[in-house]
Amino acid sequence: MIVVRDVFQLKFGKAKEAKAAWKEGVVILKKHNFPASRVLTDLTGAYYTFILESTYSDLAAFEQSLKNELGMKEFGEWYHTRFVPLVESGRREMFTVVE
């Protein structure tokens, strides 16, 4: 099992907007039967950190999910018009779950 975290550094003061925008994005994803991501925000460390955390059975499952998401026109339009303008930078972290 793997955990994927998409870590975004939001522009200063844009946390409330990002949370509201993400709620819109979740509606689109649910309509297309995507599993929910967990949303995390900072308590310490870099201000205005917004993290989307998802779990997959393996890298192949992540790759297929990403391919499906990138092929979804409605989500892409929302992402580039509503979410990206709020973001300063971002990165992806991937972890193997050890239990």
DAVEN-V119844 format. One record per backbone hydrogen bond with DSSP energy under -0.5 kcal/mol. CO is the residue of the C=O (numbers start at 1). NH is the residue of the N-H. E is the energy in kcal/mol with one decimal. If there is no record, write none. Layout:
co;nh;e
CO;NH;E
CO;NH;E
This chain:
co;nh;e
1;97;-2.6
2;56;-2.5
3;95;-2.7
4;6;-0.5
4;54;-2.6
5;7;-0.8
5;93;-3.0
6;8;-0.6
6;52;-2.3
7;91;-2.1
8;10;-0.7
8;50;-2.7
9;88;-3.4
9;89;-1.6
11;14;-2.0
14;18;-2.3
15;19;-2.5
16;20;-2.2
17;21;-2.8
18;22;-2.7
19;23;-1.6
20;24;-1.3
21;25;-2.0
22;26;-2.4
23;27;-1.3
24;28;-1.5
25;29;-2.5
26;30;-3.0
27;31;-1.8
28;32;-1.0
29;32;-0.6
29;34;-2.5
30;33;-1.9
38;53;-3.2
40;51;-3.1
48;10;-3.2
49;42;-1.3
50;8;-2.9
51;40;-2.7
51;53;-0.6
52;6;-2.7
53;38;-3.1
54;4;-3.0
56;2;-2.8
58;62;-1.8
59;63;-2.8
60;64;-2.3
61;65;-2.3
62;66;-2.7
63;67;-2.3
64;68;-2.4
65;69;-2.5
66;70;-2.9
67;71;-1.4
69;72;-1.4
71;73;-0.9
72;76;-2.4
73;77;-2.6
74;78;-2.0
75;79;-3.2
76;80;-2.3
77;81;-1.7
78;82;-3.2
78;83;-0.9
79;83;-0.8
79;84;-2.8
83;86;-2.1
84;87;-1.9
86;11;-3.0
89;9;-3.0
91;7;-2.9
93;5;-3.3
95;3;-2.6
96;98;-0.5
97;99;-0.5
